[in-house]
Amino acid sequence: MITQIQKHQQKFLIAILVVVIIAFTWLYNPTQLDQLNANNRAIIYGKTLTLSDLQREARVYSLARELQMFDFVSTLMGGIYSQQPTVESLIWNLLVLRHEAKALQIEPTSGEIAKAIRALPPFQTNGAFDPKKLEQFKAEALASRGFSPAQLDDLMRDNLRLAKIKALLQATSGMSPAEIRKAYISVNQRTAVQAVYLQKATFEKNISVTEEQISKYYEEHKNELLSEEQRVLRYVVFSLPEEASKMEGQQQIQELQKVADRASEFTQKVLDEGQNFDKLAVNYKLEVQETPLFTAAALDPTLGKLDNFSKIAFSLTLDDPDSDVIQHEDTFYVLHLEKLVPKEILPLEKTREKIVQTLKDQLASEQLQLESAKLKKAFEERLADGTSFADAATQLGYQAVDLPIFSQSDHPEELANYFEIARAVSDIPVTSMSEFVTTPEGGLFAYVKQRDPLDEAAFEKEKKTFGENLVQFKNRALVREWFRERQKAANLEIL
C-alpha cells in the first residue's frame, strides 16, 4: 500500500506488495479523519493531540489488517454493526483502551506478546509457527512503512489489552434458558398481520398554497435557500513513465516509489515553503490542468474518481489552497484551489417550486397526523365492541390489507416497510392494533391477526447454536457500550 503524504511529513512510503493497496485503502486513508484538518487539535483526557499525532496512530493500524486481526480492528472501529465505522473511531477507542488498561493495571508481559505474535495467521506454515515468515514480514512489510519490530510489539500489546478487557466485561454476560427461549421466539415466530395504509399524497393533492404562504416561507427561510458553492481546481499529475509501467514486481515498486517521492517533494515545496503552484509545476515540467466549475452534487468527471475527492476539494480555502498528495492506484495528484464561487441566496422565483412542494408536504403531514389520531380512536372503539379489524376499516372508509406472514428470520423482500411494521407489532398481543407507524409514503396501522406457536422441535435442535450466537452478539454490544461510555468520560473535544 502506498500511504498518502501529509503536511509536514518528510517521507512518502510504499509497501512491498502492491495488492495491499486495495485491501487497506478503506482502513488507512488519512482523509477519513473527517472531523479534523491540519489546523485542528483534539483533546482527550486533558491531553492535546495534533492531526499529525492522530495520523501516526492510524498509520500503524494498517498493519492490523495485513496481520488478519479483523476482530481487533472491527471492535475499535465500532463493530461490524456500526453504521459508520471510521478510522476516527478506531483512534479514539484505541486511546481509551490504553488509558483504561493502565487504570485497570492490565499490562501484557513480553512473553505474552511474543506468544501472540507467533500465533498470528500470516506467520504459520501447516498450522505451526514459521520464524522465516516473521523475519520476512519484518524486513518487507515493516521496513517498507518505516516501522521497526517495536511497532509490531505495540500492536500486539494493544490487542492483548483489548482481549483482557473484553474478558472482564463478558465474564458475567451469559443468558438464562428463559432469555434464550424468549429471544428465539422473537426472531422465529411467524406473525400474520393486517394493515391499513394512509397515503400522504391523498391529502397533498387537495392542498393549495397561497402566494402569501410562499412569500412568508421565503422571507423566513431565505438564508437556507442557497445556490450551490462552485469551485475551479488546477492540478498536476505524477504518473509512472511508460517504460516503468511495463515492469513487474520489486522493480516496478521501486519506480513507483520514485514517483511518490517526487510528488512528496513537490507538495512539501508548495505547503511548507510556500512556493507558487504554477511556477513550481513549470520547474518540474508538469502540465497544469484545470477543471471547469463544479459543485459537490456534480463533481468534475476526471477528479471525481479519486477517493474522498469531494471532501478534499471542498476543504481547500483561498488562504490554504493546496492539497496533500492524493493517490489513485499508481498515480498521484496535487490540487490547487483556483476559484471559489460562494453560495448565494436564490431569488424567490428560482425557489418557488421547492417552496410550494415543501409547504404541501408540511401541510399534508399535519393533516395526516390529525387523521391518524381520529382513526386510531375510531378503530379502538369498534374493536372494543367486537368488530373485526377488517370490518372496522371498511366502516371507516379504508381497506385492511393482509400482509405476507413473516418472522424476523424469514420475511418477504417485497414487503415494504417491513422493519417499521415488525418493530410496531413486536410487543403487542394477538388481536391488538399498533400505534400509527410513519413511513415515507404516509403511514399505517398494523393489526396482529395471529402468531404461530413455537416449533418446539426446531427450537430444541437450534437452541445451543442460537444461544451461543446470542451471547456473542450481546458481548459485542456490551463492549461497544463500554467504549461509548468510557469515551464520554475521556472528555473528547475537537478544537
Secondary structure, 3 states (H helix, E strand, C coil): CECCCCCCCCCCCECCCCCHHHHHHCCCCHHHCCCCCCCCEEEECCEEEEHHHHHHHHHHCHHHHHCCCHHHHHHHCCCCCCCCCCHHHHHHHHHHHHHHHHHCCCCCCHHHHHHHHHCCHHHEECCEECHHHHHHHHHHHHHHCCCCHHHHHHHHHHHHHHHHHHHHHHCCCCCCHHHHHHHHHHHHCCEEEEEEEEEHHHHHCCCCCCHHHHHHHHHHHCCCCECCCEEEEEEEEECCCHHHHCCCHHHHHHHHHHHHHHHHHHHHHHHCCCCCHHHHHHHCCCCCEECCCECCCCCCCCHHHCCCHHHHHCCCCCCCCECCCEEECCEEEEEEEEEEECCCECCHHHHHHHHHHHHHHHHHHHHHHHHHHHHHHHHHHHHHCCCCHHHHHHHCCCCCEECCCEECCECCCCCCCHHHHHHHHCCCCCCCECCCEEECCEEEEEEEEEECCCCHHHHHHHHHHHHHHHHHHHHHHHHHHHHHHHHHHCCCEEC
